[in-house]
């Protein structure tokens, strides 16, 4: 587990990420470096930062997005597994390379794997937002870890493979509506913001990218057992071609529940609220 570097106060824009020798993108880390400044600024502007001032950027690379985040009056931690990217950020984001940013902004670079890092070590257990141009090979895992830490993460923005971003934001009735859609939207309001073409990356990916924003709901504690809810959702979508009556056989539903009209549906036809209602019914049966 990497140790945080010493806090640095920032007073201006860092130099452009592409004015110096570029960091080589590494395929095994799923790196595709954004090189379009306008898109980087648009992603930075997706953060609303309502009531908190801490941000984690995952996979900062050469800092093309980082410098726009640093223009806000916030505390930023950039976390990356790539030693070369870490060295680049520590070299090019020093005070001597900057001109006038907000004086209260602080910046730390951490060499670590976000998926394995103990988030309780960051920001003195205060609320924080997550953003980034996420490595596509671990993007869904990043979302699941966000859900595990939802009590501390009121906002999440960033770039995914387009199909994944759309799936997260999809509504019931769509063929792409699935586990990730339901579990995310149970706790967050999800909004697909805009599409990004491959040619603005180095190297360009083979697919379009999509930027989304998740804002945690005011009431994000489920009225049902959360672990059971996750289990119901994953079980039904694991057999999405079957009706719920067939996919939920392992739950040994009683005749009263099996007779309900909702059990004749397939999982993609159920809204988040209907999955919660179904979980409550199963929970009630298990208590008896």
ABEGO torsion letter per residue (X at the ends): XBBBBBBBBBABBBBBAAABBBBBBBAAAGBBBBABAAAAAAAAAABAGBGBABBBBBGAEAGAAAAAAAABBBBBBBBBABAAAAAAAAAAABAAABBBBBAABBBBBBBBBAAABBAAABGGGBBBBBBEBBBAAAAAAAAAAAAAAAAABABBBEBBBAAAAAAAABBBGBAABBAAAAAAAAABBBBBABBBBAAABOBBBABBBBBBBBBBBABABBABBAAAAAAAAAAAAABAABBAAAAAAAAGBBAAAAABAAAABBAAABBAAAAAAAAAAAAAAAAX
